[in-house]
Amino acid sequence: MDNRNGFFKITDGGNNVKMRYFPPIGKGEKLKIDEVIAFLDKAGIKNYDLMKINELISGDMESEAVISDEGCYRFDESVDIKVTADKMYAIAVFYPSSSNGSRMTKEEIVKTINAAKVVFGIDDRVIGEFLNNPRYCEKIIVAQGQKPVEGKSASIEYNFQTDRSAKPRLREDGTVDFHHLNNISNVKAGDVLAVLTKEVPGVPGTDVYGNIIRPKKIARVVLKHGNNVDLSDDGLKLISRVNGHATLEDGKVFVSDNYDVPADVDNSTGDISYNGSITIKGNIRTGFAIEAAGDVEVFGVVEGAKISAGGDIILHRGIQGMGKSNIVAKGNLISKFIESADVKVEGYVETDTILNSNISARGDVYVRGKSASLIGGNVRSSTLIEAAVIGSPMGTATCVEVGIDPEIRDKIKRLKDIVAEKTTENEKLQQVLTMLRKKKDMGVLEPEKEPMLAQLTKNIILNTSEIKTSAAEIEETEKLLEENENAKIRAIKSIHPGTKIIVAGDYIYVHSEVIHSEYKKVDGEIKAVPLF
């Protein structure tokens, strides 16, 4: 069945105005009184009988009625053109001529469309269909713009683990699983490390007014790589040249060779410095040092040794530092236990026990597992310190601090130490310089000491310059010293007397045992909040 909207036609009534109504067919829409009124007002027909018009168009049959006694009018077929808000469609609504009027020609229709400033996408086929089979009081798309074809930004898919923040899984028995960290990406020579999907340019569009519509901008990227990585001839793949460990740093893909030490680091190996990752199957004996640009993994015990890593440090059996061990990592530290050691990491710390150690971490410090005890020493984190037990029933002096980046605080301390040292040194140099000048003025200065005057003056000037530079750097660095008042210290089981709590620069002492609590800033004060 054909579908057609309801419409009307002005017919010749001699000395009056008649309207013939044609009801909708099929799923066509009913004629709206507002549409009729708008047409009559535009045509200049006055004093029409609104009640009769409403009664006429409310019927279901084709019918006719006199709607005005003020003479007959002649109307030619007409069309109204409206453009959608997005300027992509021109919509025509045609109105029939009166019984004594004439129909529009194709040229007249196009001229009316152009008068609405529509110049692009005019559909001759639709206009032709209307001329052959007119449809009135119905929205007909007579012009359609061309939407732009959006392009696609280039993208890179990496075939290795780029998130280095993965943390170890806690087993059901409370121990930490060191075997499935999933944060070390081992690769083989010939492995495809990254694939580039190139950008697809967009195609401009045009609205019905003839304006060009530009597609959205797209991102163009290229593959970047460093050591031990080759770029394919077509520039779309990065391929590992060696067996090793892949990392993504500042948008560049690197592969570091992994240096394996099959036994202990001791007199047989000496100190080890390597531009890559290091795996040590044995222990690191007291007095030896490991320096790696990548990760360090030790399956034995770290004794009073030093480790410096550009990535993560994983210690399967822990640190027995004896007050001599110094551990530094730009990534994370995962250790079975930490005892009598100095530790500084830019990531997080994960361990079963901390005993009498100084630990500084920008990320979280988790002490969990079977023991999960933090006893003695000074432990600092920018964000969170969590342990089952903090301190000991014996009142062991323990300090836990959160809320301020320890790296920035340490830098300020180092700079202040430099200022103090150089200031003291200048005071001593000035005393000697003053004494020598007096001797020279009295004519009793030994000739061999003459050059000392110039050297002392030079040293004072250099020290003064270093003092000014350090003071300026202190001022700039202190601007970065933000207090994180959302930082927390969490004692899952208990926290014992003798523990000093520092949160965002303020501190309190624990004087009696507190259980299942979390310390944080509440309304500017450190409060112990129960854990539920």
Secondary structure, DSSP 8 states (H G I E B T S, - for coil): ---B--EEEEEEETTEEEEEEE--BTT-----HHHHHHHHHHHT--S--HHHHHHHHTSSS-EEEEEESS-------EEEEEE-TTS-EEEEEEE---TT-----HHHHHHHHHHTT--SSB-HHHHHHHHHS---SSEEEEEE-B--B--B--EEEESS---TT---EE-TTS-EE-S------EE-TT-EEEEEE--B--B-EE-TT--EE----------EE-TTEEE-TTSSEEEESSSEEEEEETTEEEEE-EEEE-S-BSTTT--EEESSEEEESS-B-TT-EEEESS-EEESS-B-S-EEEESS-EEESS-EEEEEEEEEEESS-EEES-EEEEEEEESS-EEESEEEEEEEEESS-EEE-SSS-EEEEEEEEESSEEEEEEES-TT---EEEEESB-HHHHHHHHHHHHHHHHHHHHHHHHHHHHHHHHHHHHHT---GGGHHHHHHHHHHHHHHHHHHHHHHHHHHHHHTT--B-TT-EEEEEEEE-TTEEEEETTEEEE--S-EEEEEEEEETTEEEEEE--
